[in-house]
């Protein structure tokens, strides 16, 4: 991507900006039987785990079909079949494409889960949708927080793509994929998945949501890195940019038009430049500097639903179940009065998850070695070449295999601090073998400074302190 002196932008080489620190996957991983079995299990759980006829047909002959699938992948003789289509209305009409379960959905799951970490890691932080922990509510909350903190922001630009999924250009998408994925076998399978749909990407196919999100990543990088606009937010093809004045807003709109043309996309005719005081209608909410409200169409649906349930005379429990989705929308906005007007005199209580800890959070906060939380643990290989202060070493009962008496399975926990860190900025790592033995030799001399270095050659490499 290059920025010209006249302020226009062209995207010459996507690889200049699409970067990732995630290890590249290999086609060999895709060939492993255990990995394919995992993909099959996940594919069976799709659709809320409902066992459809094609799933049942696979289950009844699973071992035989998995043998066949493994041979297909190893010999690269797989072939994706035509998609089955049906329409949904939510509220606008959408055509959903459904692939066959075997082998299509299993292979789609397998290859997508290999490249998904690459895609997510390459996206900017303000890209949302199909990313764990980065949904529409997080996107809206970030915009609201920005508006509250930056009173100098007076205008916004809002656009989205016309028929986004079906407008995605196959050749352009394939070229961008090649800037991120290195393995030829994986690229070949992704190309085959893309080509099954004659135009754009198929809605309803597992890889499409990640590929569609990735397709506009060049626009993300161009706006934020090429032009330096900090307050940029994208949820799939819906984009909002916050700026200080109308002149800047017009400039941004012209840039977006050019970028969409380069991406072979068309901006919908509802593109908008407006003052913040008008409210940003985005992702189901209308965001103002002072508050966030529910979009009017969703508000009306909630009111109609509540009236219908009241008229039917349902119990409080049934009412709560039927209105739960609307409560999910309302609790993320400043709509307490609206909710009370819907509930009226009913005794409705939803269990709050806002203050409920997840198991992963509990584990991270659990005090383990040397009284430090689990998330204070670091990987010893990441500490190679660093000079550290060593403050303690002890046998780790938590990480040692208690059923074995073999000394090589004994693990030690090492308490350390980086040179220059605060007095209480202690961390720990788990080690065994030569490194642990060397540290144990000088246990009586702690605390002391030393550097972790790698010695040996080939497969016989080990860590020591010097």
Residue pairs with C-beta under 8 A, 6 or more apart in sequence:
1 9
1 10
1 11
1 12
1 13
1 14
1 16
1 17
1 218
1 221
1 222
1 225
1 226
2 9
2 10
2 12
3 9
3 226
3 227
4 10
7 251
8 258
9 222
9 226
9 227
9 255
9 258
9 259
10 262
11 218
11 222
11 259
11 262
13 179
14 175
14 176
14 179
14 218
15 179
17 218
17 221
17 222
17 225
18 122
18 176
18 179
18 180
18 217
18 218
18 221
19 122
20 118
20 121
20 122
20 180
21 121
22 117
22 118
22 121
24 118
24 181
24 182
24 183
25 114
25 115
25 118
25 181
25 183
25 186
26 183
26 185
26 186
27 183
27 184
27 185
27 186
29 35
29 114
30 36
30 73
30 110
30 111
30 114
30 185
30 186
30 189
31 70
31 73
31 74
33 66
33 70
35 110
36 66
36 69
36 70
36 73
36 106
36 110
37 66
38 110
39 106
39 107
39 109
39 110
39 113
40 58
40 62
40 66
40 106
40 109
42 109
42 113
43 101
43 105
43 106
43 108
43 109
44 51
44 55
44 58
44 59
46 105
46 109
46 206
51 59
52 101
54 100
54 101
54 102
55 101
57 101
57 102
58 65
58 101
58 102
65 102
65 103
68 103
69 78
69 102
69 103
69 106
69 107
71 77
72 78
72 103
73 107
76 185
76 188
78 103
78 107
78 189
78 192
79 192
80 99
80 104
80 107
80 192
80 193
80 196
81 99
81 100
81 104
81 196
82 196
83 97
83 98
83 99
83 196
83 197
83 202
83 204
83 205
84 97
84 98
84 99
84 100
85 95
85 96
85 97
85 98
86 95
86 96
86 98
87 93
87 94
87 95
87 96
88 94
88 96
94 203
95 203
96 203
96 204
97 197
97 202
97 203
97 204
97 205
98 204
99 105
99 108
99 196
99 202
99 205
105 206
107 189
107 193
108 193
108 205
108 206
108 207
109 206
111 186
111 189
111 190
111 193
111 207
112 206
112 207
112 210
114 186
115 180
115 181
115 186
115 190
115 210
116 210
118 180
118 181
119 180
119 210
119 211
119 213
119 214
120 131
120 210
122 180
122 214
122 217
123 131
123 213
123 214
123 217
123 220
124 217
124 220
124 221
124 224
124 232
126 139
126 142
126 220
126 224
126 232
126 233
126 234
127 134
127 213
127 217
127 220
127 234
128 134
128 135
128 136
128 138
128 139
128 233
128 234
128 235
128 236
129 135
129 136
129 139
129 209
129 213
129 234
129 235
129 236
130 209
130 210
130 213
130 236
131 213
136 235
136 283
136 284
137 332
139 233
139 235
139 282
139 283
140 282
140 283
140 284
140 285
140 287
140 292
140 332
141 292
141 332
142 233
143 233
143 240
143 242
143 280
143 282
143 287
144 287
144 292
146 153
146 231
146 242
147 153
147 242
147 276
147 287
147 288
147 289
148 289
150 231
150 242
151 289
152 244
153 231
153 242
153 243
153 244
153 276
154 243
154 244
154 245
154 246
154 275
154 276
155 242
155 243
155 244
155 245
155 246
155 248
155 249
155 273
155 274
155 275
155 276
156 240
156 241
156 242
156 243
156 249
156 272
156 273
156 274
156 275
156 276
156 280
157 239
157 240
157 241
157 243
157 249
157 252
157 253
157 256
157 271
157 272
157 273
158 238
158 239
158 240
158 241
158 271
158 272
158 274
158 280
158 281
158 282
159 238
159 239
159 253
159 256
159 260
159 267
159 268
159 271
159 272
160 237
160 238
160 239
160 267
160 268
160 270
160 271
161 167
161 237
161 260
161 265
161 266
161 267
161 268
162 265
162 266
162 267
162 268
162 269
163 200
163 266
164 212
164 236
164 237
164 265
165 200
165 201
165 202
165 203
165 208
165 212
166 199
166 200
166 201
167 200
167 264
167 265
167 266
168 200
168 201
168 211
168 212
168 215
168 265
169 263
169 264
170 194
170 195
170 200
172 215
172 263
172 264
173 194
173 201
173 211
173 215
174 187
174 190
174 191
174 194
176 214
176 215
176 217
176 218
177 187
177 190
177 211
177 214
178 187
180 214
181 187
181 190
190 207
190 211
193 205
193 207
194 201
194 211
196 202
196 205
197 205
201 208
201 211
201 212
202 208
212 236
212 237
213 236
215 263
216 234
216 236
216 237
216 263
218 259
218 263
219 234
219 239
219 256
219 259
219 260
219 263
220 232
220 234
222 255
222 259
223 229
223 232
223 241
223 252
223 255
223 256
223 259
224 230
224 232
227 255
229 241
229 243
229 252
231 241
231 242
231 243
232 239
232 240
232 241
233 239
233 240
233 241
233 282
234 240
235 282
235 283
237 265
238 282
238 283
239 256
240 280
240 282
241 249
241 252
241 256
242 276
243 249
243 252
246 273
249 273
250 273
253 271
253 273
256 267
257 267
260 266
260 267
276 288
276 289
277 288
277 289
279 286
279 287
279 288
279 293
280 286
280 287
280 288
281 295
284 294
284 295
284 298
284 329
285 292
285 293
285 294
285 295
285 332
285 333
286 292
286 293
286 294
286 295
286 296
291 333
291 334
292 332
292 333
292 334
293 333
293 334
293 335
294 302
294 329
294 330
294 333
294 335
294 338
298 326
298 329
299 335
299 338
301 326
302 323
302 326
302 329
302 330
302 338
302 342
303 342
305 322
305 323
305 326
306 319
306 323
306 342
309 318
309 319
309 322
309 323
310 319
310 344
314 322
316 346
316 347
316 348
319 346
319 348
320 346
320 348
320 349
320 350
323 342
323 348
324 350
326 342
327 339
327 350
330 338
330 339
357 365
363 374
364 373
364 374
364 375
365 373
365 374
365 375
366 373
366 374
367 373
368 374
368 377
368 398
369 377
369 394
369 396
369 398
369 413
369 415
369 428
369 430
370 392
370 394
370 413
370 415
370 426
370 428
372 415
372 426
372 427
372 428
376 426
376 427
376 428
377 427
377 428
377 429
377 430
378 427
378 428
378 429
379 429
380 414
380 429
380 430
380 431
380 435
380 452
380 463
381 463
383 416
383 429
383 452
384 452
384 453
384 454
384 463
385 451
385 452
385 453
386 418
386 451
386 452
387 419
387 449
387 450
387 451
388 416
388 417
388 418
388 419
388 449
388 450
388 451
388 452
389 416
389 417
389 418
389 419
389 447
389 448
389 449
390 414
390 415
390 416
390 439
390 442
390 446
390 447
390 448
390 449
390 450
390 465
391 415
391 416
391 417
391 426
391 446
391 447
392 414
392 415
392 446
393 412
393 413
393 414
393 415
393 436
393 439
393 440
393 443
393 446
394 412
394 413
395 410
395 411
395 412
395 413
396 411
396 412
396 413
396 430
398 413
399 411
399 413
399 430
400 409
400 410
400 411
401 409
408 432
408 433
409 432
410 432
411 430
411 431
411 432
411 436
412 430
412 431
412 432
412 436
412 439
412 440
413 428
413 429
413 430
414 428
414 429
414 430
414 431
414 436
414 439
415 426
415 427
415 428
416 426
416 427
416 428
416 429
417 425
417 426
417 427
418 425
418 427
419 449
431 439
431 463
433 462
434 462
434 463
434 464
435 452
435 462
435 463
435 464
435 465
438 464
438 465
439 465
442 448
450 465
450 466
451 465
451 466
452 463
452 464
452 465
453 463
453 464
453 465
453 466
454 461
454 462
454 463
455 461
455 462
455 463
455 464
456 462
